Amino acid sequence: MSSLASHARVTLISQWTRLLIQIVGFVALSRLLTPADFGIVAMVSSIVIIAGVVADFGLSLAGIQAASLSQGEKSSLFFLNAGAGLIAAAVVAASGPALAAFYGEPSVVLVAVVLALPLVIMSLSVQFRVEMTRASRYSALAMQDVVSAGGGLIAAVLAALAGWGYWALAAQSLAQALVLLALATAQARWWPGRPAPLREMRSFLVFGGNSLALQVANLASTTVDVMFVGRAQGPTTLGLYSRASQLVSMLILQIVSPLTRVILPRLSRAHDDAEFNRVLHRTQRIVSYPLLAAVSLLAAAAPAGVVVAFGSSWTDMGSIAQILCVGAAFQAIGFIYYWALLARARTGVLLVAELPGRVVMIAGAILAAPIGADAVAAAMSLGQFVILVGSTVLVRRAGVDTIGTVRVALRPLVLAVLCFAAAASVALYTEVSPFIELLAVVAVWLGIAGLSLVVPSVRRDVRSVLASVRG
């Protein structure tokens, strides 16, 4: 368990560093560019995100999850990823005219061509990073994440200062992909050779195909909102919505997604259900406290924070972010079930568990888009709740102690709600400048969080989390 904690600590530190870089970039680029600039890129990004998952084809998780890999199998996975990346990039580039017609925005045609290029580059780096993951080289992977994020940010800021407008965001994606590929190939200590026969890759393709179907369903439900907000409300409102969505998802994805490469191998090695559930409960505690705390603080501070950080033109982003934080809380609690089902190779069960919630998101986004961005955000949060319920019910098929995992998450959830309620009341009952309001909200939130430590059970949980992170 100490190796799990050590690897998790390295990953979390790197992701917090990357998150800090992204926050700095978030603020800087929001000051340098307009909501409409972000909206135009978001019109294409919704397709690019799905294409990126297709380019991966679930083969990264298939490679990580496999008990062993021969040189031929590794090479086959590399060439399969490369081929999928080329196909995905070609589809994105060719989709430009259709996207322009859908949104009524001609400029997205060329944007689609440029944003297709990073897909090819990223697909080439996948199996190099899988090789490093299987070798438990988490420090090197963490360095790659941080350096590539920093390189992309520098390119974007320089381009924005040069007056490139929305092209600065395209430059960020391209630079980040190039830096990551260069580092991955230089550090992997592996190079593809002669691939194994395709018939020997059937198990990988089945696992990857199920994982791909799940991820496409996930992303279809979380990008349809962007598409229909852009179609119904235009690039400026879409810019506000997409930035709010990105801000909230950063807290989740920058912490939880990278932990997958640490926790999934550990869960896969569990000898029996008892050990499997011990790892799950410990992981749930490590993840729930910081994630729910971060989501709670963001929800409370968002209305004043976006004005202070980004400027008055972003005011309407605050309420959107608050509503999306509700869904993020449900997502944070339920991620443990995602790991459990992947570790047990039960991707079919995972797909069934999440499908109803994804349908709610897609239908809700389409119906709510003409009403406004806040209504779409509410539909997305409702979908996350449905996913949590479905996963809690069905994950028992993988031998998961759902009562135990829910009990572990309950205290941090209650604490997060109390901190939010107390801090948000400051904005409701005071009329001060956004900066003073932000300071007051943060102070009250921290005060309530500090007072919670007088509760023995909370104090024990926090000590356990800190001990786990320290290893």
Secondary structure, DSSP 8 states (H G I E B T S, - for coil): -HHHHHHHHHHHHHHHHHHHHHHHHHHHHHHHS-HHHHHHHHHHHHHHHHHHHHHHTTHHHHHHH-S---HHHHHHHHHHHHHHHHHHHHHHHHTHHHHHHHHT-TTHHHHHHHHHHHHHHHHHHHHHHHHHHHTT-HHHHHHHHHHHHHHHHHHHHHHHHTT-TTHHHHHHHHHHHHHHHHHHHHHS-----S---GGGGHHHHHHHHHHHHHHHHHHHHHHHHHHHHHHHH-HHHHHHHHHHHHHHHHHHHHHHHHHHHHHHHHHHT--SHHHHHHHHHHHHHHHHHHHHHHHHHHHHHHHHHHHHHH-GGGTTHHHHHHHHHHHHHHHHHHHHHHHHHHHTT-HHHHHHHHHHHHHHHHHHHHHHTTT-HHHHHHHHHHHHHHHHHHHHHHGGGGT--HHHHHHHHHHHHHHHHHHHHHHHHHHHH----HHHHHHHHHHHHHHHHHHGGGSHHHHHHHHHHHHHHH-
